[in-house]
Amino acid sequence: MTRKVTKAVIPAAGLGTRFLPETKALPKEMLPIVDTPTIQFIVEEAKQAGIKDIVIVIGKGKRSIEDHFDSNPELEMNLEERHKNDILETIRKTNDMNIYFIRQSHPRGLGDAIYTARSFISNEPFVVMLGDDVMQDKVPLTKQLMESYQQTGASTLAVKKVAHKDISKYGVIDPSEEVRPGLFNVKKFVEKPTPEKAPSDLAIIGRYLLTPEIFGILENAKPDKTGEIQLTSAIDTLNQTQRVFAHEFKGERFDTGNKLSWLKTNIIFGLRHPEISDGLRTYLKDLGAQLTEEDKKK
């Protein structure tokens, strides 16, 4: 019998250097997609998957994340008195979640951030949810991984096909066989290979379901040349003693890890937002026409 997955780890201790100077004082996880902090989407996905207990691994300067998920009785009372029920509902979405915080004292990579949460997880399977990737599908990706785990009892990573020229940005799987549609046995995991050496175009994206044996591997893992403990390398080691599967995600993935991809995500979500979609669509059409005229004059 496989144990039920009830806990998630959200690493949020990174320095956010790609978004400086904005992230000098504001955690990158709090950068908004239209009107919602990115990390809010991650927590809501966990809730939709049935997870109630979440630990967020934070570092220095991340206090605003704690404040965001704390209750604000004065604000809620004000909204109630003004009958702003729709807004009130949005800020109460995760009030029923059990959200805890653990500090990663030194930025030693994703693997170390996960290891920091070992006491919270104990001897249970758990989900890792990275804040750079916002996923959307009819069935939340985290729920898909949990359903796969109930069938296999094995660690399962989310993967998605990416453009071959971009493969060096990702950890990549070397699949041995497709055991059923969208689920792959994996020979090995490769961290950021060059396009010439990449074993596939199936990139590891920001969701992992891991068994607790990963902590023993992370405990003994050595830092790479950058001084970081790589989670992908630890999973590759885990794969030598127990099966690890890769689940191909077919839904929408929105990358918010750099300025351009974050802006693109904001535009797409803005076009779907009931308050601003019409105005944004009109603006983009006018802007496109303006740019076309400017190009003709060149």
FENDA-V539398 format. One record per pair of residues at least 12 apart in sequence whose ideal C-beta (glycine too) atoms are under 6 Angstrom apart, sorted by the first residue. I is the first residue (numbers start at 1). GAP is how many residues later the second one is. Records with the same first field share a line. If there is no record, write none. Layout:
I = GAP ; GAP
//
This chain:
2 = 148 ; 151
3 = 121 ; 122
5 = 120 ; 141
6 = 47
7 = 46 ; 114 ; 119
8 = 38 ; 43 ; 46 ; 119 ; 121
9 = 46 ; 105 ; 108 ; 119
10 = 32 ; 46 ; 119
11 = 46 ; 99 ; 102
12 = 17 ; 44 ; 46 ; 119
13 = 44 ; 45 ; 46 ; 91 ; 100
16 = 12
18 = 240
27 = 35 ; 38
29 = 36 ; 102
30 = 34
33 = 232 ; 233 ; 236
34 = 235 ; 236 ; 239
38 = 93 ; 218
39 = 92
41 = 93
42 = 87 ; 89
43 = 51
45 = 95 ; 97
46 = 96
48 = 92
49 = 91 ; 93 ; 94
52 = 46
53 = 45
54 = 45
55 = 45 ; 47 ; 62 ; 65
56 = 45
57 = 45 ; 47 ; 56 ; 59 ; 60
58 = 43 ; 45
59 = 45
66 = 35
69 = 30
102 = 14 ; 15
104 = 12
108 = 120 ; 121
109 = 119 ; 120
110 = 121
111 = 107 ; 110 ; 118 ; 119 ; 120 ; 123
112 = 117
115 = 103
118 = 97
123 = 89
125 = 86
127 = 15 ; 82
128 = 80
129 = 78
130 = 76
132 = 74 ; 124 ; 125
133 = 72 ; 73 ; 120
134 = 120
135 = 118
136 = 115 ; 116
137 = 114
141 = 17 ; 66 ; 108
145 = 64 ; 102
148 = 99
149 = 60
152 = 93
154 = 89 ; 91
155 = 55 ; 56 ; 89
156 = 53 ; 89 ; 91
157 = 47 ; 51 ; 89
158 = 47 ; 49 ; 89 ; 91
159 = 14 ; 43 ; 45 ; 87 ; 89
160 = 45 ; 89 ; 93
161 = 40 ; 41
162 = 41
164 = 31 ; 37
167 = 28 ; 31
168 = 24 ; 26
170 = 33
171 = 18 ; 20 ; 33 ; 61
172 = 18 ; 21 ; 26 ; 31
173 = 13 ; 16 ; 27 ; 29 ; 73
174 = 13 ; 14 ; 25
175 = 25
182 = 66
183 = 62 ; 64
184 = 62
186 = 58 ; 60
188 = 48
189 = 43 ; 46 ; 47
191 = 39 ; 41
205 = 48
214 = 24
217 = 17 ; 20 ; 21
218 = 16
221 = 13
//
